[in-house]
Amino acid sequence: MQWLWLVDPDLQILEVYRPLDGHWLLERTWQNDDIVSAPPFDAISMNLSDLWLPQD
């Protein structure tokens, strides 16, 4: 596995990790309604808020 995405819908955060020397290195964090372009899908962009349920 070359990339790991951790999505936390409660905190509305996406963290992207890559392996380095036997450990996972945090590459970047996005939150709320950030525009995401992240490996391995960095050829496209998405609005992170599309993943979250609407707020009441």
HELIX and SHEET records of a PDB file:
HELIX    1   1 LEU A   48  LEU A   51  5                                   4    
SHEET    1   A 3 LEU A   4  ASP A   8  0                                        
SHEET    2   A 3 ILE A  13  LEU A  20 -1                                        
SHEET    3   A 3 HIS A  23  GLN A  31 -1                                        
SHEET    1   B 2 ILE A  35  VAL A  36  0                                        
SHEET    2   B 2 MET A  46  ASN A  47 -1                                        
END                                                                             
